[in-house]
Amino acid sequence: MSPKRILFLASWYPEPNAPAKGVFVLKHARALALTNSVQLVYARGQMGISDYEIQDEVEGNLQKRIILYPQVKSGIAANWAFLKAIKFGFSSLIKEGYSFDLIHANVLFPVGFYAWYLASKTKKPLIITEHLDLFLRDMIGVEKAPLPGRILRSFIHRRALFNTVCSQPMLSAFERFGLEKNTEVWPNVVEFGPMPVAEFPLAIEGKYCIIHISSLRDDQKNITGILEALALLAKKRQDFSLHFIGNGSERAQHEQLADQLGLLNSVVFFEGFVSEEEKQAWMQRSIGHVMQSHFEGFSVVTAEAIGAGLPVIVRNIGGPTDFVDSTNGYLIEKEPEALFSAMDTLLDKFRSFDRVKMAQEIRARFNSTQVAADFDKLLLDYSS
C-alpha cells in the first residue's frame, strides 16, 4: 500500500505540566509516521495570550502543529474554544497548501465531532482511535455511561470507515453497544528499555524488590487493595519490599494507610515520580510488577514490565488479559487475598519464568514498527 497523508487530530496530547497526558496518542502518531506522512494537530489553552499562536515541530515524517489559544474555564465553553482552535489549525494548514488522504481522530471527545464534520465536508475517510475506556467501565459495572453520550458517540463511531481500540476487552465493550461491524483492535505502542539478562536480580539485604508503577489513583489503580494484600503478606514473610513508583494527589493518604498498617518505610516505600532512566533501573533491580486495578483499557506499564523480564500480577479484567498468561505472570481476582496469594507464589517461584523469552515475545507484538504495520493492514482491508 502506498504511503498515506494522514490528518491526525488529537483530543489528548502531552502537556508541559502533564507530560503523561496522551503520551500513547503521540506514540501512535510516531508509529504511523514510519510508513506514512502524518500531520498532527492539537490545541492547548494558554494563560496570558489574547489570540491564536502556532507552534510547529517536525520529527521526520511527523509534522506537529500545536495551536495555543486563550485559556477558557472548564465546561462547554472550554470544549468549544478547543474545537475552534483545532479548526483554526486546520484552516491555517489549508492556506499553506496542505492536502490529505484521510482523517484520523484520536479520542472521540471532543475532537471527533470536528473530525466527523470535516470528513462529511471533504468526503475523506474518517478513522477514530478511542483510548477513553468509558464503554469498558460501563461493561464491567464500574461506571454507567450516560445515555445521551452513548447515543452521540455511537452515532459518530458508526460513520467512521473504521474505529480502533487498544484491546480485546475494549472491543467487547464496543460490541456491547452495537459497534462490532467497524471496530478493530489496534494495540498501543510500548517503548521498551534494555533487554533483560537471563538471571533475576539478587535480594538486597535479604529482601526481593517488587514494584508498582502508576499515578496512584485509588479509583482506578486500587492502591488500597494492594496495601491490604501487603499487610497480609508481611505477616507471613519478611523477604520482600514493594516500591510504589509514581506520584499523584492521593499519595499522602496512601502513605497514611501504609503507616496505619505498619508497612511504611519498612515493607512499603513511596518513591515518587522518577525519570525514564530511573524507571528502567527500578525494573532491572526488581523481580516482579504488581497491578490490581479496577479496570485497565490496555496497561502499557504492564507490557513494559514484561518487556523488562518481570513476571507481572494483574487482575483478570481489561486489557492485560490480552497478553498476560502463565508464561509471564498471574491473572487474579479482585480480593486482597488473591493478590496476597499471587505475591506469595511469585516470591517462591519467580525463577521459573524465562525472562528473555517473555521479553522477546512482548516486544515483537507491541514495538512501533509492528503497530504501524497493523494499522496499515487495517487500512488496506477496509479500503479494498
Beta strands, then each sheet from edge to edge (+ up, - down):
strand 1: 5-10
strand 2: 37-46
strand 3: 53-59
strand 4: 62-70
strand 5: 102-106
strand 6: 126-129
strand 7: 162-165
strand 8: 183-185
strand 9: 208-213
strand 10: 240-245
strand 11: 268-272
strand 12: 288-290
strand 13: 312-315
strand 14: 329-332
sheet 1: 3+ 4- 2- 1- 5- 6- 7- 8-
sheet 2: 11+ 10+ 9+ 12+ 13+ 14+
end
